[in-house]
Amino acid sequence: MIQTDILIIGAGPCGLFTVFEAGLLKLRCHLIDSLPHPGGQCTEIYPKKPIYDIPAYPSILAGELTERLMEQIEPFSPGFTLGERAEIIEKDEDGQFVVTTNRGTKHRAPIIAIAAGLGCFEPRKPPVENLASYEDKGVEYIIKDPEFYRGKKVVISGGGDSALDWTIFLTEGVASDVTLVHRRPSFRGHPDSVQKVLDLAEAGKINLITNAEVVGVSGDGNLNALEVKHTTDGMMSISTDHWIPLFGLSPKLGPIAEWNLNISKNAIEVDTFDYSTNVPGIYAIGDINNYPGKLKLILCGFHEATLMVQSAYKRIFPDKNLVLKYTTVTGKPSL
């Protein structure tokens, strides 16, 4: 049984920052995450993608943000249970929560902070026959490291920001050949990104195919060709080393949906006073929660974590008077 003060479900940026805020109050934290490493989506989905709304950083790569947060919380020595999913939540005779993972690891704490981002998520896969046979053999749904595609022929499908951004990025000195396939003539992404893609196509730096979609995959063990169906031109074959369908993620709450929490729009309802849920002692912060005016931004999750930890301290130590002390006065303490 792993005992801690605050059990954090989700080791993304909000979960990691919670460790820092808790550490300032001498509270110990332990984190559970189904991914094999900290960082959540920032590490798993887009580690090389720049983020622009972190204070004091005009731009920071998502993976680097995780590294900085890990460095920030190092003095507080948090525990991690990685590669395991929180499955069952119960209360013991002392009123503490006991959380058991899918691998049977048990954790005990008076406070639970759910910082699970989108929850359990999986990529939306196109309905293409034999697609599974080429997964990780030329078909990828997430770009983890752009260097993997250096000097390769790449086809990207999609019309949102992710498809546009990666098309631009891989074209700029990474892949040898980039094709973007989209089933509509217009795009859903940011206007600046759309214009950049159109400019690259006009300059002959990418092959842009609209009003079309990939309908077939083929290869000898590994992917080497795609069948593309165009609305007016009919079928065409494209030689490629990699196909990356970027159709977004399908978020699911997973076991969290069975924890008797108030759920709305696939998110946990919270009180904005302290981001507590309808279950006393359980809080939800970051993209997993919902309230009027909610903005799904990392910096908003940091704010939610700060207020949540103050409330958690008062629940753990109801007889103690908590006085806010600035870190400019106290310095950076350690446990």
LINZILIN-V466845 format. One record per backbone hydrogen bond with DSSP energy under -0.5 kcal/mol. NH is the residue of the N-H (numbers start at 1). CO is the residue of the C=O. If there is no record, write none. Layout:
BEGIN
nh=[NH NH]
co=[CO CO]
END
This chain:
BEGIN
nh=[2 3 4 5 6 7 8 8 9 9 10 10 12 16 17 18 19 19 20 21 22 23 24 25 25 26 27 30 31 32 33 39 40 42 43 44 45 46 49 51 54 55 57 58 60 62 63 65 66 67 68 69 70 71 72 73 74 76 77 79 81 82 83 83 84 87 88 90 92 95 97 98 99 100 101 102 104 107 108 109 111 112 113 114 114 115 115 119 120 122 124 125 128 131 133 134 134 135 136 137 139 140 140 144 148 149 150 151 152 154 154 155 156 157 158 164 165 166 167 168 169 170 171 172 172 173 174 175 176 177 179 180 181 181 182 188 189 194 195 196 197 198 199 200 201 202 203 204 205 206 207 208 209 209 210 211 212 213 215 216 218 220 221 222 223 224 225 226 227 228 228 229 230 230 231 234 236 238 240 241 242 243 244 245 246 246 247 250 251 252 256 257 258 259 263 264 267 268 269 270 271 272 274 275 276 277 280 282 283 284 285 288 289 290 294 297 301 302 303 304 305 306 307 308 309 310 311 312 313 314 315 316 317 320 322 323 324 329 330 331 333 335]
co=[106 1 108 28 28 111 6 30 7 113 8 32 115 12 13 14 15 16 16 17 18 19 20 21 22 23 22 6 79 8 81 11 37 39 40 40 41 41 46 60 57 53 54 56 51 49 47 61 62 63 64 65 66 67 68 69 70 73 74 29 31 80 33 35 33 100 100 98 96 92 109 90 107 88 105 85 101 99 2 97 5 281 7 112 283 9 113 116 252 250 248 123 126 128 130 130 131 132 139 134 134 138 243 142 145 146 147 174 149 152 177 242 179 244 181 160 161 162 163 164 165 166 167 168 169 171 170 170 152 152 154 207 156 179 209 159 159 190 191 192 193 194 195 196 197 198 199 201 200 200 178 206 180 207 208 182 182 229 227 227 225 222 219 220 137 218 218 238 216 226 236 213 228 234 211 230 228 226 224 153 153 138 155 243 157 244 245 122 249 120 253 254 255 256 261 267 264 288 262 290 276 270 271 271 271 282 278 279 112 275 114 285 286 268 291 295 297 298 299 300 301 302 303 304 305 306 307 308 309 310 311 312 313 317 320 321 322 326 326 327 331 75]
END
